[in-house]
């Protein structure tokens, strides 16, 4: 079953590697956004099956973007996985307390990213 994934990350390289990985390995459709605001708009427009959301972005960061997605009834139920380079225990707990599906760490393995997401989201 093909899935539609939205990747929201301000870093071009991360967006490209993640998109290529999910498209090639899993055959999923990928939509990208380079900011929280653009991601919110694309989530409402495209209704993805899941969102891969960077934590640290200029302007609207990941946690703020997540809260805005939850406020909109159109995007409130879309599962969100945070992507972060911050791996301290306190940060991990704070991110998990937001209500996201999972917190994935950068750098991620492009060959296993789709499997990780499928496992977390129960798509297997």
N, C-alpha and C positions, 0 to 999 in steps of 0.2 A: 504494500500500500504506500503510495507516494504521500509524503508529508510536505507541508509548506512551513518553512522556518524563517523567522525574521532575526537578523543579526544587527544589533545596535552597538556600534563601537566607533569611536572617533579616530582610531588608528587604521589607515588604509591597509597596511600589511596584515593585520589581524583579521579584518573583514574579508580580505581576499583569500587568505589561507583557510579560514573557517568555511567560507562559502564553497571553495573548490573541494575541500574535504567532504562536506556534507553532500554536495552534488555528485562527486565522483564515487565515493565509498557507498553512500546510501541511496543515491538516485533521487534525493529530495529536491524540491523547488526551494530556492533561497532568494529572499528579498533582503536588501541591505539598507541601513540608515547610518549616517555619520554623526547624528546628534540625538539627544533625548527627544527634543521636540519633533524632529523628522520621524523618529521611531514611533512616537505616539500616533502621528498622522498615518503612517504606513500600516501600523497595527490595526487601526480602525478601518482603513481602506481595504486591506488584503485578508484580514481575519486569519492570521497564521495559526498553525497547530501548536507552536511553541515559539518562545522568544529567548534568544541568547543575548544577554544584556551586560555590557561592560559596567563596572562600578565607577571607575575614575574617568570622568569626561568633563571638559570645560562647559561652563554654562549650567546645564541641568545634568547633575550626576545620575548614576544608576539608581540609587535608592529613591531619589525624587521622581525619576522617570517611572519607576515601579509603582510608587504611590499614585501617580497620575493615571497610569494604566488601570489601576484598581478602582479609581473613582468613576471611570467611564463604563457604563453598563455594557457597551459594545465590546470592550477589551478586558473587562474585569475577570473573566474566567480563563483567559489564555495563560497556560503555564509559563513561568519565567524561570530561567536558570541564569544566575549571576556568573560573570566571568571576571576574575580578579587576580592581580599579582600579589595582593595582600593576603598572606597566609598565617598571620598571627591568630592565635586562638580566640582572643577577644573580638577581633574583626570578624572572624568566621561566625561566631555566635551572634554578633550584632546583625550580620547579613541574614543569617538563618532566621532570626527573630522577626524579620520583615514579613515572612510568609512565602518566600520563594521556594520553588521545588528543590533546588540544590544550589550549592556554590562550587563552581569549577575553577581550578587554578590555572593561571598562565605561568609558564608556557604549557599549552595543552598538546597532546599527541594527535596530529591530524588523522592518523590512521585509525584511532580508536574513539574519536570524538562522537561520531554517530552512534556507535555501540553504547557509549557512556550515556548519551542522551536517551536512547531507546530504553535502556535499563531503568534509568531514573523515572522516566515517564510511563513505564509499563507498556511499551509498544512492542515488546518482544513476542 
